[in-house]
């Protein structure tokens, strides 16, 4: 993961190649994403017992990000697999 001060700075980087799946996302969106309970509640004593709920909230928050492209979003079958694993107690 690389951070750049602007999209122009990213595009001027010698190792840049045009992303095919929408991997460029604004820092404000990343801050919003990483401020969710999956990341902020890690020091709580009951974190692991609530981790499945936090994961669901994290996945839902990906869909709420305005500038997140396909790279950041789960596909329909991935969401289905995750929810099935959650119901079976695997996640």
Secondary structure, DSSP 8 states (H G I E B T S, - for coil): ----SSHHHHHHSTT----SS-----HHHHHHHHTSHHHHTTTSTTHHHHHHHHHHHHHHHHHH-TT--GGGS--HHHHHHHHHHHHTT--
